[in-house]
Amino acid sequence: MAGVSPRVLNDLFNSKLSTAEGKEKIAQYGGSYIRDRLREVSFVRKVLPPEQVTRTDCQRSVNHDTLVKIVDIEPQSRAMAITFRGQPTARFIRGEKAEVGFFTISSEIFQKTEQELLAYEMPITKVIEENSVKDIQEIEDREFLLHIEAAVQALQTEANGGTVTTLNATALGGGTPPVEFSVRKGELARVAATDDATVRPLQRVDVVQLFKMLDGNRLRAERLLMTEVDYDDILQWTVEDNGDRIQSETTVDGYKYNTLLGRAYIRTIKTDILRPGNVYVFTKPEFFGKFYILNNTKFYIDKIANMITFQAWEDIGMGVLNIAAVRKLELYSADATANDTDTLLSNFIPSAEDDLGAVNNRVEAGLKFPQITQF
């Protein structure tokens, strides 16, 4: 049906909704389409690939009336040198477990009258793609960012004696600087003259120091997560950073490799979720956490009288079970802890759900060019 116009597709869509069999088929198509697109556009799924689970894979929680997934944690063990008559230390094995709860991410309930649908040149499947798939994956990524930020701040607090300690350029330049255990300032940010929200360019040494924060703790940095804005700074690295060959390639084709200093990296343009100036590094998923999708992404569609209604949602569980498997680099000099010493924290954390996906075009406000005024 590649040659069929969007208007004809809308008419066929409308006629199918008049029968029970047609509703079921459209809902099945929408569900499969949404599921595929989520895997393509969600950056969390590249960091922590999801696992499909069903009711039989889950357990009932003793604390609430919903399902949970119980995850086994690797037990501790060690070896020791002993004499011929010596005995090793006895350890009673305890199987530690963690509980991953589920929650729902849903699109809005979209409604359109049959008469108005006929006037559209855009097919209804395009509306579903733009207003359901995109919105669901954004919330999925936002929840992930909140999880990993809580993890790195918990470790940072622990390393500083259990107290939330301000981390900005002023504190690092003081007589008793805070410990940078899971969060580190970039080289240009740590020597800034003021504690502000200005994002300094990413330096090669910043990436190396970020890797060391994981590599020095019996783990290995495997992949980076950064915004497209911070990635662009890599294009400014000089010949001293890249060498002659890569420098000449970058000038013509940009940085076209899949790894950065030997580690995979993920870029995102969603700068209202992952804010510029924040770069995270992770281990392999098996050392990190779990991401579950309960059943499949669901899609509901119905037509009552002349009103067409559709909605998409998914039930997911997400848990950072090893909080030591993620580290953070901050390219700004201001404080981004819970202390919010510089009152700039809102510049560095994910935007509120209602503020995601700012509109770029201004057509609805009447701003388009050329404009023709009629009298």
Secondary structure as the mmCIF struct_conf table of DSSP 4:
data_model
#
loop_
_struct_conf.conf_type_id
_struct_conf.id
_struct_conf.beg_label_comp_id
_struct_conf.beg_label_asym_id
_struct_conf.beg_label_seq_id
_struct_conf.end_label_comp_id
_struct_conf.end_label_asym_id
_struct_conf.end_label_seq_id
TURN_TY1_P TURN_TY1_P1 ALA A 2 GLY A 3
BEND BEND1 VAL A 4 VAL A 4
HELX_RH_AL_P HELX_RH_AL_P1 PRO A 6 LYS A 16
TURN_TY1_P TURN_TY1_P2 LEU A 17 SER A 18
BEND BEND2 THR A 19 THR A 19
HELX_RH_AL_P HELX_RH_AL_P2 ALA A 20 VAL A 41
BEND BEND3 PHE A 43 PHE A 43
HELX_RH_AL_P HELX_RH_AL_P3 VAL A 44 VAL A 47
BEND BEND4 LEU A 48 LEU A 48
STRN STRN1 GLU A 51 VAL A 53
HELX_RH_3T_P HELX_RH_3T_P1 ARG A 55 ASP A 57
STRN STRN2 GLN A 59 ARG A 60
BEND BEND5 VAL A 62 THR A 66
STRN STRN3 LEU A 67 ASP A 72
HELX_LH_PP_P HELX_LH_PP_P1 GLU A 74 GLN A 76
TURN_TY1_P TURN_TY1_P3 PHE A 84 ARG A 85
HELX_LH_PP_P HELX_LH_PP_P2 PRO A 88 ALA A 90
STRN STRN4 LYS A 97 SER A 106
STRN STRN5 PHE A 110 THR A 113
HELX_RH_AL_P HELX_RH_AL_P4 GLU A 114 LEU A 117
TURN_TY1_P TURN_TY1_P4 LEU A 118 ALA A 119
BEND BEND6 GLU A 121 MET A 122
HELX_RH_AL_P HELX_RH_AL_P5 ILE A 124 ILE A 128
HELX_RH_PI_P HELX_RH_PI_P1 GLU A 129 VAL A 133
HELX_RH_AL_P HELX_RH_AL_P6 LYS A 134 ALA A 159
TURN_TY1_P TURN_TY1_P5 ASN A 160 GLY A 162
BEND BEND7 THR A 163 THR A 163
BEND BEND8 ASN A 168 ASN A 168
HELX_RH_AL_P HELX_RH_AL_P7 ALA A 169 LEU A 172
TURN_TY1_P TURN_TY1_P6 GLY A 173 GLY A 173
BEND BEND9 GLY A 174 THR A 176
HELX_LH_PP_P HELX_LH_PP_P3 PRO A 177 VAL A 179
BEND BEND10 PHE A 181 SER A 182
STRN STRN6 VAL A 183 LYS A 185
HELX_RH_AL_P HELX_RH_AL_P8 GLU A 187 ARG A 190
TURN_TY1_P TURN_TY1_P7 VAL A 191 VAL A 191
BEND BEND11 ALA A 193 THR A 194
HELX_LH_PP_P HELX_LH_PP_P4 THR A 198 LEU A 202
HELX_RH_AL_P HELX_RH_AL_P9 ARG A 204 ASP A 215
TURN_TY1_P TURN_TY1_P8 GLY A 216 ARG A 218
STRN STRN7 ARG A 223 THR A 227
HELX_RH_AL_P HELX_RH_AL_P10 GLU A 228 ASP A 232
HELX_RH_3T_P HELX_RH_3T_P2 ASP A 233 GLN A 236
HELX_RH_AL_P HELX_RH_AL_P11 VAL A 239 ASN A 242
HELX_RH_AL_P HELX_RH_AL_P12 ASP A 244 ASP A 253
BEND BEND12 ASN A 258 ASN A 258
STRN STRN8 THR A 259 LEU A 260
TURN_TY1_P TURN_TY1_P9 LEU A 261 GLY A 262
STRN STRN9 ARG A 263 THR A 268
TURN_TY1_P TURN_TY1_P10 THR A 271 ILE A 273
BEND BEND13 LEU A 274 LEU A 274
TURN_TY1_P TURN_TY1_P11 PRO A 276 GLY A 277
STRN STRN10 ASN A 278 PHE A 282
HELX_RH_3T_P HELX_RH_3T_P3 PRO A 285 PHE A 287
TURN_TY1_P TURN_TY1_P12 PHE A 288 PHE A 288
STRN STRN11 GLY A 289 ILE A 304
TURN_TY1_P TURN_TY1_P13 ALA A 305 ASN A 306
STRN STRN12 MET A 307 VAL A 320
BEND BEND14 LEU A 321 LEU A 321
HELX_RH_3T_P HELX_RH_3T_P4 ILE A 323 ALA A 325
STRN STRN13 VAL A 326 GLU A 330
BEND BEND15 TYR A 332 ALA A 334
BEND BEND16 THR A 337 THR A 337
TURN_TY1_P TURN_TY1_P14 ALA A 338 ASN A 339
TURN_TY1_P TURN_TY1_P15 THR A 341 ASP A 342
BEND BEND17 THR A 343 THR A 343
HELX_RH_3T_P HELX_RH_3T_P5 LEU A 345 ASN A 347
TURN_TY1_P TURN_TY1_P16 PHE A 348 PHE A 348
BEND BEND18 ILE A 349 ILE A 349
HELX_LH_PP_P HELX_LH_PP_P5 PRO A 350 ALA A 352
HELX_RH_3T_P HELX_RH_3T_P6 GLU A 353 ASP A 355
BEND BEND19 GLY A 357 GLY A 357
TURN_TY1_P TURN_TY1_P17 VAL A 363 GLY A 366
BEND BEND20 PHE A 369 PRO A 370
#
